[in-house]
């Protein structure tokens, strides 16, 4: 098995508050890291605050926050890859 990183990204930015932001913690509590013996825990990248306002042009929730958050996730994973 190839080494991998598990990064918590607790976000429901594109949806509505449904509790999906608790999934990363639930998966770790259920033993996902123990089930992936070559996995390293890469920590958590907290999501920006949710806004119920839709983008006027696209109708999508939190478009700017999703873009910024995606960049932060990519930066964290790229950093983990270089440290291996």
Secondary structure, DSSP 8 states (H G I E B T S, - for coil): ---EEEEE----TTS-SSSGGGHHHHHHHTTHHHHSTTEEEEEE---------B-TTT--BTHHHHHHHHHHHHHHHHHHHHH-
